């Protein structure tokens, strides 16, 4: 066809070891939790600065 090969040929090449795939999963999950934490703390800081109390 266009010389790119079939999908089944690329599936074997793209298969990474389990530890590497799980490592990326942990890195991405940890990064998203960290970003959410930073956003929540910034939001809390701005709300406190605007005079809103948590109690």
C-alpha positions, 0 to 999 in steps of 0.5 A: 500500500503506502510502505508503512507496514501493517498494524500487527507489525508495529504492535510487537515493536511498541510493546514495552516491558511491564515495569516501564509501562507501570513506571509511566503510569505512576509518573503520570498519576503522581504528576496529576495529583501534584498539579491538583494539590498545587491548584487547590492550595493556590485556590485556598490561598486566594480565598483566604486573601479575599477574607473567606475563612475555613472555620 
